[in-house]
Amino acid sequence: VKAAPVEPFPDLDLDALEPGDILRDTEPVPVEGLGGRYTCTIPVAWRVMYAFGGTTMAAAIRAARVELGRDDLDVVGAEATYCEAIPCGPMGIQVELLRDGRSGAQALVRLWALPPDGPDPAGPVGNDLVVAVVLGRRTDSSLSFEGAVAPEVPDPLDCPGRETVPDSPFSRIPYHRQTDFRIAMGEFRWGTPAPPSDPVAASWFRFNRSPITPEGTWDPAVLAVPGDILGPAVHAGLGGKAGFFFVISLQIGLKFVRDLRTEWVLQHTRAQSATGGFASGTAELFDADRRLVAVATQTALLRAVESDPGATDA
């Protein structure tokens, strides 16, 4: 007997949700009278079980850049640790500048959920998400090479979208309605007897509402969203019998290589392990011209879903 498709959020009218705008929805707003304190509100459009991990990481990185206020420095790296699940809604952000040097800077960002019925961004600092951000000045150097090579896959519009996945629960999750996701390597099938395979995946990603700034580049912070992409590689390694499961971020690291100037980004993901209920892996992010723009690392908790995922904890 074929199981009925999972309905993640029967309480939400998904067609009535306002579409997400990643730049608007992760913009840090200063809190008057408190140095380094910001707030932002991430709407339900970015919800999976809770706010998608890449969106909260993006908000934290953006707050660090605003607090530092230096256009001469680029984001070089960021390391995020997720301590508590963060629901969509209002959030407090505290930025501590650890160093502000001539050619580099470091910041520590703490982000936490605020009560939706009476948010007080001037209250105590929380630690739901902690992000260390490293900034530096890029220079021309003879010490240069790139070891990452983009996989040979079709262009994005020649690849099938997530709507072609049989019995896919993705279209019924708010976050997945904010992006265009094209399967460039392999396929996803839920509950069918596909054997485990090489835990590698490739996919094209773009936001429905472009994150390209007037300068013609992505705000680098929002690369945290396509960088949160371990699931397809884990699914490939487990095989089609694994069923529907969530990949819940515990740690995400991003290494920024160059500016992204194309709407599409190619995600080349490999899961190095899935054991004991946890998975880890890497993702190389390339622009539409197949140039490397960032490298992500991720450690995640695997949570199988038997019924309504809205009823599970994290």
Secondary structure, DSSP 8 states (H G I E B T S, - for coil): -------S-TT--GGGS----HHHHT--EE-TTSTTEEEEEE-GGGBSSSB-HHHHHHHHHHHHHHHH--TT-EEEEEEEEE-S---SEEEEEEEEEEEE-SSEEEEEEEEEE--TTS--TTS----SEEEEEEEE-----SS------------GGGS-BGGGSTT-SGGGSGGGGSEEEEEEES---SSS------SEEEEEEEESS--B-TTSSB-GGGGHHHH---HHHHHHHH-GGG-SEEEEEEEEEEEE-S---SS-EEEEEEEEEEETTEEEEEEEEEETTS-EEEEEEEEEEEEE-SS-GGG---
